[in-house]
Amino acid sequence: MGVPFIVTAFVMLLLILLYTFEGGVKTIVYTDTLQTTFMLGGLIICIIALLNKMDYGFLEAFSVLKSEGLTRIFNTDIKASGFS
């Protein structure tokens, strides 16, 4: 469309400021909640699509991840290489 980036950025910032001042913090909270809900929904849809593409069920995929050691969140072994 030939519009310079700086003009586009300025207009977007102006719209965000107007939206914030007109709607207040309550509107931002609702918008963020809606955005987070859609992002989590998209994540769940992606996981289901990937599991279907790989012909894994949820429990089967979890057991494969566990056997590879990929389900461990916290490493409490101070002798491990990650503790340097």
Secondary structure as a PSIPRED ss2 file (coil, helix, strand):
# PSIPRED VFORMAT (PSIPRED V4.0)

   1 M C   1.000  0.000  0.000
   2 G C   1.000  0.000  0.000
   3 V C   1.000  0.000  0.000
   4 P C   1.000  0.000  0.000
   5 F H   0.000  1.000  0.000
   6 I H   0.000  1.000  0.000
   7 V H   0.000  1.000  0.000
   8 T H   0.000  1.000  0.000
   9 A H   0.000  1.000  0.000
  10 F H   0.000  1.000  0.000
  11 V H   0.000  1.000  0.000
  12 M H   0.000  1.000  0.000
  13 L H   0.000  1.000  0.000
  14 L H   0.000  1.000  0.000
  15 L H   0.000  1.000  0.000
  16 I H   0.000  1.000  0.000
  17 L H   0.000  1.000  0.000
  18 L H   0.000  1.000  0.000
  19 Y H   0.000  1.000  0.000
  20 T H   0.000  1.000  0.000
  21 F H   0.000  1.000  0.000
  22 E H   0.000  1.000  0.000
  23 G H   0.000  1.000  0.000
  24 G H   0.000  1.000  0.000
  25 V H   0.000  1.000  0.000
  26 K H   0.000  1.000  0.000
  27 T H   0.000  1.000  0.000
  28 I H   0.000  1.000  0.000
  29 V H   0.000  1.000  0.000
  30 Y H   0.000  1.000  0.000
  31 T H   0.000  1.000  0.000
  32 D H   0.000  1.000  0.000
  33 T H   0.000  1.000  0.000
  34 L H   0.000  1.000  0.000
  35 Q H   0.000  1.000  0.000
  36 T H   0.000  1.000  0.000
  37 T H   0.000  1.000  0.000
  38 F H   0.000  1.000  0.000
  39 M H   0.000  1.000  0.000
  40 L H   0.000  1.000  0.000
  41 G H   0.000  1.000  0.000
  42 G H   0.000  1.000  0.000
  43 L H   0.000  1.000  0.000
  44 I H   0.000  1.000  0.000
  45 I H   0.000  1.000  0.000
  46 C H   0.000  1.000  0.000
  47 I H   0.000  1.000  0.000
  48 I H   0.000  1.000  0.000
  49 A H   0.000  1.000  0.000
  50 L H   0.000  1.000  0.000
  51 L H   0.000  1.000  0.000
  52 N H   0.000  1.000  0.000
  53 K H   0.000  1.000  0.000
  54 M C   1.000  0.000  0.000
  55 D C   1.000  0.000  0.000
  56 Y C   1.000  0.000  0.000
  57 G C   1.000  0.000  0.000
  58 F H   0.000  1.000  0.000
  59 L H   0.000  1.000  0.000
  60 E H   0.000  1.000  0.000
  61 A H   0.000  1.000  0.000
  62 F H   0.000  1.000  0.000
  63 S H   0.000  1.000  0.000
  64 V H   0.000  1.000  0.000
  65 L H   0.000  1.000  0.000
  66 K H   0.000  1.000  0.000
  67 S H   0.000  1.000  0.000
  68 E C   1.000  0.000  0.000
  69 G C   1.000  0.000  0.000
  70 L C   1.000  0.000  0.000
  71 T C   1.000  0.000  0.000
  72 R C   1.000  0.000  0.000
  73 I C   1.000  0.000  0.000
  74 F C   1.000  0.000  0.000
  75 N C   1.000  0.000  0.000
  76 T C   1.000  0.000  0.000
  77 D C   1.000  0.000  0.000
  78 I C   1.000  0.000  0.000
  79 K C   1.000  0.000  0.000
  80 A C   1.000  0.000  0.000
  81 S C   1.000  0.000  0.000
  82 G C   1.000  0.000  0.000
  83 F C   1.000  0.000  0.000
  84 S C   1.000  0.000  0.000
